[in-house]
Amino acid sequence: MDDLRYLRGYNERVLNQVRALIDSGRLGEVLRNRYSSRHQVRDDKALFEYVVQIKDRYMRKSDPLNKVIYDNKLHVVRHALGTHTAISRVQGGRLKAAREIRIATLFRDAPAEFLEMIAVHELAHLKHRDHDKPFYQLCAHMNPDYHQHEFDLRLYLTQLELEAATRREPGAATSDGADAQAASGVRP
């Protein structure tokens, strides 16, 4: 496993604390204690309603969403945890944009706070394309604990990868993230 690949960019002090949790075998326990609530957003219809409810609360004036779905083709390492698109189509003499958000199936079984974090992240992209200061300010406005949840999601992904590595037989290691995706149904 790449040494803490989801935590690149964090300072060495933080990385050492994470390594200590991993070495003591307590990372999963810490995450379970912090994030014990499960969500009931199990299918695409419920996900659409959930995301639209957040959008209507914080971004009423933005364009409507046409589709919000869980996407099992999104992989943690090769792609992203969520995507947002605006597909433009000509209808008659008008140009219409269909806005769509896809969220990795990993979040179907993830703690509720992580689903909210990724939904907020993708909604913020409707207004700000880049990961710049206004983007993160909007994320923090919609979810005041956004930055903590984003960090803890990185810990969660690390834990999923560790669990997948322990289930793997020796010599069958892969580094493409497929194991982390396959382990998405397993809570740390």
Rosetta blueprint (number, residue, H / E / L):
1 M L
2 D L
3 D L
4 L L
5 R H
6 Y H
7 L H
8 R L
9 G L
10 Y L
11 N L
12 E H
13 R H
14 V H
15 L H
16 N H
17 Q H
18 V H
19 R H
20 A H
21 L H
22 I H
23 D H
24 S L
25 G L
26 R L
27 L H
28 G H
29 E H
30 V H
31 L H
32 R H
33 N H
34 R H
35 Y L
36 S L
37 S L
38 R L
39 H L
40 Q L
41 V L
42 R L
43 D L
44 D H
45 K H
46 A H
47 L H
48 F H
49 E H
50 Y H
51 V H
52 V H
53 Q H
54 I H
55 K H
56 D H
57 R H
58 Y H
59 M L
60 R L
61 K L
62 S L
63 D L
64 P L
65 L L
66 N L
67 K E
68 V E
69 I E
70 Y E
71 D E
72 N L
73 K L
74 L L
75 H L
76 V L
77 V L
78 R L
79 H L
80 A L
81 L L
82 G E
83 T E
84 H E
85 T E
86 A E
87 I E
88 S E
89 R E
90 V E
91 Q E
92 G L
93 G L
94 R E
95 L E
96 K E
97 A E
98 A E
99 R E
100 E E
101 I E
102 R E
103 I E
104 A E
105 T H
106 L H
107 F H
108 R H
109 D L
110 A L
111 P L
112 A H
113 E H
114 F H
115 L H
116 E H
117 M H
118 I H
119 A H
120 V H
121 H H
122 E H
123 L H
124 A H
125 H H
126 L H
127 K H
128 H L
129 R L
130 D L
131 H L
132 D L
133 K H
134 P H
135 F H
136 Y H
137 Q H
138 L H
139 C H
140 A H
141 H H
142 M H
143 N L
144 P L
145 D L
146 Y H
147 H H
148 Q H
149 H H
150 E H
151 F H
152 D H
153 L H
154 R H
155 L H
156 Y H
157 L H
158 T H
159 Q H
160 L H
161 E H
162 L H
163 E H
164 A H
165 A H
166 T H
167 R H
168 R L
169 E L
170 P L
171 G L
172 A L
173 A L
174 T L
175 S L
176 D L
177 G L
178 A H
179 D H
180 A H
181 Q H
182 A H
183 A H
184 S H
185 G H
186 V L
187 R L
188 P L
